[in-house]
Every structure is written in structure tokens, then in C-alpha cells.
């Protein structure tokens, strides 16, 4: 029994490693002066809107050909209390929508965000997604649910990987993402800023499924041999 458990654990570990490491970008925003706010990586028959915000000025705030710099001069709200839900309500977010006309469906893998803050910048961010795409959701567009709760952001650029497991993109479904910064705990007079580097939506590599199936088959063979 102990050998069987070790075998299953080994197969599970390999499967988890493969699924976490292998992914293909179907929508990608590389923030620079040439790409501006338009997705520059798109899979065939996949579409994405430009990055927009109801409260922030994005265009003209590309810094160092590298990131969108949202300072208080660009609409970053400050000094109103630490409240992520309130930040979303106040429009303190960046937004984009993905869709497809493909006859095939895409099982989504992850939302990848590279974020950074200035020394006095917002420490928390959150992600919401249109509820229309959730499995078992109510099917109403324009209703957003939390996909990722507030997470501290450092003064060095950091990659955050947010799971989209269970979400499927097809011709009947679109997903709208909202990524918010909450800077409203900053009551100081000095300017602060939140920064957006690259943003991407990924799907598992096609070969990942075959590798996972192979791992499971190998585990099954090993267990049968031990029983024999």
C-alpha cells in the first residue's frame, strides 16, 4: 500500500508540474510605445479589446517604453480609506475583453500580470471577471465577481499568475477582466503610482494533455505490476 501511495503521489506531482509550466499565450499586451494599449499577441480567431479605464488616463502614460504608469495625475485616487471593493466602484481599474469566433473552444489556463508600485504607491490589487463566463453563472453580462483577492505589490516588478482553470472561451462566451489598484490608504501628499507591465491570458500547451495522459497511463501500469 505504501508503494502504491508513493507511485500515485509521484504521478500527481509530475502532472501538476507539467500543467503549471506549459502554457501558450492567446492574448498578450506588451506595454511599449509601439504596441501602446493594443494586444500584440493574438491566437487565430481570438480577439481582444484595447486596454481602457473609466477613471485613469492610460494613453500618454507609457513610461520608459516599458509600463503604464498610473500616478495621481493620471487619476489614481488616494486618501479615501483601504477598500478594494470601493476601488472597483470608483473605476480604479484597467479593463479588457477577450472573445473568439473559432469553432473550437479554448480551455483557459492563467492570467499573467507583471505589476509594480512606487515607494508610496498602492500595495493591493484585485481582479474581477464578468460573471457571464463562470461555470454555473447566471449568464448576465455586466455582472462581475472576484477572481483574485487583494495581494500586496512590491516596489520591484513582480509576475503574478492567476488561475483561470475551469473557464472555457468559445464563440458564445466572452470574458471581461478588470484589474484594480487600491491606493486609497495613502493619505500622504507625495505622489504615488501603480504600474502595469505585460498582461497575458494563456491556455495549456497542446502537448500537455498528452503528457498528462501518459503520466496517468504509466502510473496505472506500475500499479498493475505491483499487484501482479
N, C-alpha and C positions, 0 to 999 in steps of 0.2 A: 504493500500500500504506500509506503514511504517513497519507493522508487517511482511509482505512478504519479504521486503528487509532485515530485521534483520534475518529472517529464512534462506534466501539464503546465507547471509554473514556467519552465524554460520556453515552451512553445508560446505561452501567453506573453512572456517578456519580449521575445523576438517579434511577435505580431504587433505589440504595442510600439516597439521601436521603429518598425517599418512604417506603420501608419503615421507616426509623428514626424518622420524625417522626409518622406517622399510626398511632394505636393507640386502642383503646377498652377501658375498664376493665370486666371482667366480674365481678371480686371486688375489693372495696375496704374497708379498715379505716381509718376516720378516727378517730384516737385523741382522744377527749374524754370529758367526764364523762357525756354523754348516750348516746353510742354504746358507751362502755365497751370491752368486748373482743369485741363482735359486729360482723360485717361489715355495713356500712350501704349498700353498693353491690353489687347482685347483678343479673346479667343474667337474663332469663326462663329458668326451668328450670335455673338454676345455683345450687348450694348450697355453703355454707362453714361449717365449724365455728367456734366461738368460739376466740379465741387462748388457748392453755394452755401450761404449762411444768411439767416434772416437778420442777424444783429451785427455781424462782423464784416469789415471791408477786406475782402481777400485779394482782389486784383490790385496790383501795385505794391503788395506787401510780401513779395518773394525776396528773401534775404540771402545774400551770398550765393545766388543761383542754386539754392540747396533746400530751403524750407519756407513754409508760410509762417510769418511772424505776426501773431495776434497780440498786439500791445493794447494798452488802454486807449491809445489814439486811434486804434482800428476797431474799437467797440468792445474790448474786454471789460466787463463790469467788475467793479471791486467795491469792497467795504459794505456789503449788504448781508453778511452772515454766511455761514458754511452750510450750503443747501444744494445738493446736486439736482434734486427734483426741481427746485426753483431755477437753477441754471438752464435746464431744458425749457421750462416755461418761458423764461426770458429770451429764448432764442440764442443762447450762448453755445452754439454748436455748429459744426460743419456737416454737410449733408450730401449724399449722392444716392442714386438709384441704379440698380442693375436689372437687366432683363435679357431675354433671348427669344429668337424666332426659330431656333433649331427644333427639328422633330425629335431630337434626343434630349434627355434630361441630364443635368449636372448635379451630382451629389456634392454639396459644398463641404469644404474641409475647415478653413480658418479665415479669419480676418486678421491681417497683419498691419500693425501700426507702429511707426517709429516716432516717438514723442520726446519732447524735452521742454524744460521750463527755464526761465531766467532765475536769478538768485531769489527774487521776491515774487516769482511767478506762481501760477496755480499748481497746487500739488495733487489735485484729484482730477480724474477724468471718468467719464462713463459713456457707455454705448447703448443705444436703443435701436430697435429694428421694427419695421412695420409688421404688425401682428398678422397681416394677411398671409404671410408665408409660413407661419408656425403650424406644425402638425397639430390638428385638432383645434386650430384657432377659429375665431368667429367669422373669418372671411371678409371683414370690413377693412377697406383700405383707410389709411389715415389714423389708425389706432396703433400706438407704439407701446412696446413692452421692453423692460430692461433686459438687455442681453449680457451686460457686464457691469458689475457694480463698481463704485469708486475705487481707484487704485492710485497710490502715490506715484508721482512722476518726479524723476531726479533732474539735476542740473546737467547731466550728461545724456546725450541721445540714447534712447533705450528702445529695443524692439519688444513689443507686446504681441503675443499670439493668443487670439480669442477663438475658441472652438465654435464652429458652425455645424457641428455634427447633427444629423437628423434633418437638415434643411436641404430641399431639392429645388433647383431652379429649372423651370421648364417654360414652354410658351404660354402657359396660363397663369404664371406666377411671376411677380417682380418683387424685389426687396429694396427697401429704402433704409439706409443706415444713417444714424445721427451720432456724432462723436462730440461730446461736450467737455468743456473745461469749466471747473468751478473755482473762480479766483475771488469769490466774494468774502472770503475770510480775511483778505488783505485790506486792512484799513490804513495802511501807510500812505504817505504822499508820493513816494517814489514809484516810477512806472514799473510795471511788471508785464511779462509776456509768456504766452504758451506757444509752442512751436510744433508744426506738423511737418514731418519729413515724408518718406514714401508711405503709401497706403495701397494695400493689395487684398484681393479676395482669391483664395486658392481652392483647388479641388485635388483629391488624391491622384497620384500618378497612375495611369492605366495599369502599369505593371505591378502596382502594389497589391491589387486584388489577387493576381496570380500567385504572388509570393506568399500572401496570407493563406491562400488555399493550399499551397504547397506545404507550409508550416503545419497546418492542421492535419493534412494527409500524413505527413511524417510522424506527427505525434500519435496519430491513430495506429500506424504500422508499428511503432515502438511499443505501444501498449499491448497490441495483439501478440507481439513476440514475447513480451514478458509473461503474458498469461499462458502462452504455449510452453 
